[in-house]
Amino acid sequence: MSDALLEEFEVLESIYPTELHRLSEHDIEIEAEADDIPDGSENVQVTLCVHYTDTYPDVLPDLSLKHEDPNIDESDAENLLTDLRRVGEENLGMAMTFTLVSQLREQLSQLVRQKIEEHTRREREKERLALEEEEKRTRGTPVTLESFRAWKTKFDQEIALKRAQEEEERLKGLTPKEREEWKRSQTRLSGRQLFERNKVLEDENLVEEGTVSVDFSQYERTRRRPKNKMRH
């Protein structure tokens, strides 16, 4: 081991008394974590592995990272190493380990903030999609002539089935003569039935013309004014 490297080790051990682990004369490991993250955020930690060659510091040492943090994937680790090698190239010819660790801690801080922003964006996107789904559910389907007729057909079928069941129950308690009289009465349309049949035709015309809502208050019955009695 060169005197320059031995001196650098001593300085590093004084700066990182618990984080640095000397494995051999040419290998060390230094635990590093983000040093500037938002309050309440979960920190990340990696271990920087450094192997010094005999040509250090004129040649970049071998660098690698170890981590068990689920918030750091392989792509993140590779980006961190690429940045460390860039900084190391800029500091060739001088002791660089402290500079590398400082850069790593800064990059970890940026990584934490980036993860927070990505999480926030994902949550906002989830909320946006959930809101759109809720709006679709509450807004319903726009009314067209085809959808109105399909709904009306289904509605009429349900009403007809219900009336048929009611009629069947009603007929059970009638005599044959009463049944014949009742059937004849059903073939004659009442005034209300005529009104409802005309109203359906009006609704279909409104849908066909593009009108999707009707203000039924416009159909209020007008009161007849009493006639003035003529005086003799």
C-alpha positions as CSV (number, residue, x, y, z in Angstrom):
1,M,0.0,0.0,0.0
2,S,1.3,3.4,-1.0
3,D,1.8,6.1,1.7
4,A,-0.7,8.3,-0.2
5,L,-3.4,5.6,0.0
6,L,-2.6,4.8,3.6
7,E,-3.0,8.5,4.5
8,E,-6.3,8.7,2.6
9,F,-7.6,5.7,4.6
10,E,-6.8,7.4,7.8
11,V,-8.7,10.5,6.8
12,L,-11.7,8.5,5.6
13,E,-11.8,6.5,8.9
14,S,-12.0,9.7,10.9
15,I,-14.8,11.0,8.7
16,Y,-16.8,7.8,8.5
17,P,-16.0,5.9,11.7
18,T,-19.0,3.6,11.5
19,E,-19.8,3.7,7.8
20,L,-16.3,2.6,6.5
21,H,-15.2,-1.0,6.5
22,R,-11.6,-1.8,5.4
23,L,-11.6,-5.3,3.8
24,S,-8.0,-5.4,2.7
25,E,-5.1,-3.1,1.8
26,H,-6.8,-2.3,-1.5
27,D,-10.5,-2.8,-0.8
28,I,-13.0,-0.8,1.3
29,E,-16.8,-0.5,1.7
30,I,-18.5,2.7,2.7
31,E,-22.2,2.9,3.6
32,A,-23.9,5.9,2.2
33,E,-27.5,7.3,2.4
34,A,-29.2,10.5,1.2
35,D,-28.3,13.5,3.3
36,D,-31.0,16.0,2.2
37,I,-34.6,14.6,1.9
38,P,-38.0,16.0,2.7
39,D,-39.3,15.6,6.3
40,G,-41.1,12.3,6.8
41,S,-39.6,10.7,3.6
42,E,-38.2,7.2,3.7
43,N,-34.4,7.3,3.2
44,V,-32.4,5.0,1.0
45,Q,-29.0,3.4,1.6
46,V,-26.3,1.8,-0.5
47,T,-22.8,0.5,0.0
48,L,-20.0,1.8,-2.2
49,C,-17.4,-0.8,-2.8
50,V,-14.0,0.5,-3.9
51,H,-11.0,-1.5,-5.1
52,Y,-7.8,0.5,-5.5
53,T,-5.2,-0.5,-8.1
54,D,-1.5,0.2,-7.8
55,T,-2.0,3.1,-10.3
56,Y,-4.5,5.0,-8.1
57,P,-5.1,8.0,-8.1
58,D,-3.9,8.4,-11.7
59,V,-6.4,5.6,-12.7
60,L,-10.0,5.4,-11.6
61,P,-10.5,2.7,-8.9
62,D,-13.0,-0.1,-9.5
63,L,-16.4,1.0,-8.3
64,S,-19.5,-1.0,-7.5
65,L,-22.7,-0.7,-5.4
66,K,-24.5,-3.1,-3.1
67,H,-28.0,-2.5,-1.8
68,E,-31.1,-4.2,-0.5
69,D,-33.3,-1.2,-0.7
70,P,-36.6,-2.0,-2.6
71,N,-36.8,1.6,-3.6
72,I,-33.7,1.3,-5.7
73,D,-33.8,-0.8,-8.9
74,E,-30.9,-1.9,-11.2
75,S,-31.5,1.0,-13.5
76,D,-31.1,3.4,-10.5
77,A,-27.9,1.7,-9.4
78,E,-26.4,1.9,-12.9
79,N,-27.2,5.6,-13.2
80,L,-25.5,6.2,-9.8
81,L,-22.4,4.4,-10.9
82,T,-22.2,6.2,-14.2
83,D,-22.3,9.5,-12.4
84,L,-19.6,8.4,-9.9
85,R,-17.3,7.3,-12.7
86,R,-17.8,10.7,-14.4
87,V,-16.9,12.6,-11.2
88,G,-13.9,10.2,-10.7
89,E,-12.6,11.0,-14.1
90,E,-12.7,14.7,-13.3
91,N,-10.6,14.1,-10.2
92,L,-7.8,11.9,-11.5
93,G,-4.4,12.5,-10.0
94,M,-5.7,13.3,-6.5
95,A,-7.4,11.5,-3.6
96,M,-11.0,11.2,-4.7
97,T,-12.9,8.8,-2.3
98,F,-14.4,11.5,-0.1
99,T,-15.5,13.4,-3.3
100,L,-17.1,10.2,-4.6
101,V,-19.0,9.5,-1.4
102,S,-20.2,13.1,-1.2
103,Q,-21.4,12.9,-4.8
104,L,-23.2,9.6,-4.1
105,R,-25.0,11.0,-1.0
106,E,-26.2,14.0,-3.2
107,Q,-27.4,11.7,-5.9
108,L,-29.3,9.6,-3.4
109,S,-31.0,12.7,-2.2
110,Q,-32.1,13.5,-5.7
111,L,-33.2,10.0,-6.2
112,V,-35.4,10.1,-3.1
113,R,-37.1,13.3,-4.3
114,Q,-37.6,11.8,-7.8
115,K,-39.3,8.7,-6.3
116,I,-41.6,11.0,-4.2
117,E,-42.5,13.0,-7.3
118,E,-43.2,9.8,-9.3
119,H,-45.4,8.4,-6.5
120,T,-47.3,11.7,-6.3
121,R,-47.9,11.6,-10.1
122,R,-49.1,8.1,-9.9
123,E,-51.5,8.8,-7.1
124,R,-52.9,11.9,-8.9
125,E,-53.3,9.8,-12.1
126,K,-55.3,7.2,-10.1
127,E,-57.5,9.9,-8.6
128,R,-58.1,11.4,-12.1
129,L,-59.1,8.1,-13.6
130,A,-61.3,7.3,-10.6
131,L,-63.0,10.7,-11.0
132,E,-63.5,10.2,-14.7
133,E,-65.1,6.8,-14.0
134,E,-67.4,8.3,-11.4
135,E,-68.4,11.1,-13.8
136,K,-69.2,8.5,-16.5
137,R,-71.2,6.5,-14.1
138,T,-73.3,9.4,-12.8
139,R,-73.6,11.2,-16.1
140,G,-75.1,8.3,-17.9
141,T,-75.5,7.6,-21.6
142,P,-76.5,10.5,-24.0
143,V,-80.1,10.0,-25.3
144,T,-80.5,9.2,-29.0
145,L,-83.5,8.1,-31.0
146,E,-82.1,4.5,-31.1
147,S,-81.4,4.4,-27.4
148,F,-84.7,5.9,-26.5
149,R,-86.6,3.4,-28.6
150,A,-84.6,0.5,-27.2
151,W,-85.3,1.7,-23.6
152,K,-89.0,2.3,-24.5
153,T,-89.4,-1.2,-26.0
154,K,-87.8,-2.8,-22.9
155,F,-89.9,-0.6,-20.6
156,D,-93.1,-1.5,-22.4
157,Q,-92.3,-5.2,-22.2
158,E,-91.8,-5.0,-18.5
159,I,-95.1,-3.0,-18.0
160,A,-97.0,-5.5,-20.3
161,L,-95.7,-8.5,-18.3
162,K,-96.6,-6.9,-15.1
163,R,-100.1,-6.0,-16.3
164,A,-100.6,-9.5,-17.7
165,Q,-99.7,-11.0,-14.3
166,E,-102.1,-8.6,-12.6
167,E,-104.9,-9.4,-15.1
168,E,-104.4,-13.1,-14.6
169,E,-104.8,-12.7,-10.9
170,R,-107.8,-10.4,-11.4
171,L,-109.6,-12.8,-13.8
172,K,-109.3,-15.7,-11.4
173,G,-111.9,-14.1,-9.2
174,L,-114.4,-13.3,-12.0
175,T,-117.3,-15.3,-13.4
176,P,-117.2,-16.2,-17.2
177,K,-119.6,-13.4,-18.0
178,E,-117.6,-10.9,-16.0
179,R,-114.5,-12.0,-17.8
180,E,-116.1,-11.4,-21.2
181,E,-117.3,-7.9,-20.2
182,W,-113.8,-7.1,-18.8
183,K,-112.1,-8.2,-22.0
184,R,-114.4,-6.0,-24.1
185,S,-113.7,-3.0,-21.9
186,Q,-110.0,-3.5,-22.5
187,T,-110.3,-3.1,-26.3
188,R,-111.6,0.5,-25.8
189,L,-109.0,3.2,-25.2
190,S,-109.7,5.6,-22.5
191,G,-109.0,9.3,-22.7
192,R,-105.9,8.8,-20.6
193,Q,-104.6,6.0,-22.8
194,L,-105.1,8.2,-25.9
195,F,-103.2,11.0,-24.2
196,E,-100.3,8.7,-23.2
197,R,-100.1,7.2,-26.7
198,N,-99.8,10.7,-28.3
199,K,-97.3,11.7,-25.6
200,V,-94.9,8.8,-26.6
201,L,-95.0,10.0,-30.2
202,E,-94.2,13.5,-29.1
203,D,-91.2,12.2,-27.0
204,E,-89.9,10.3,-30.0
205,N,-90.1,13.4,-32.2
206,L,-88.2,15.4,-29.6
207,V,-85.4,12.9,-29.4
208,E,-85.2,12.7,-33.2
209,E,-84.9,16.5,-33.4
210,G,-81.9,16.4,-30.9
211,T,-83.8,17.3,-27.7
212,V,-82.7,15.2,-24.8
213,S,-84.7,16.8,-22.0
214,V,-88.3,18.0,-21.6
215,D,-89.6,20.6,-19.2
216,F,-93.0,19.1,-18.2
217,S,-93.9,22.2,-16.4
218,Q,-94.8,23.7,-19.8
219,Y,-97.6,21.2,-20.1
220,E,-99.5,22.4,-17.0
221,R,-103.2,22.4,-17.5
222,T,-104.7,25.9,-17.8
223,R,-107.6,26.7,-15.7
224,R,-110.8,27.6,-17.3
225,R,-112.0,31.0,-16.5
226,P,-115.6,31.1,-15.3
227,K,-118.0,32.7,-17.7
228,N,-119.5,36.0,-16.7
229,K,-123.2,35.7,-16.1
230,M,-125.2,38.0,-18.3
231,R,-127.5,40.3,-16.5
232,H,-131.0,40.7,-17.7
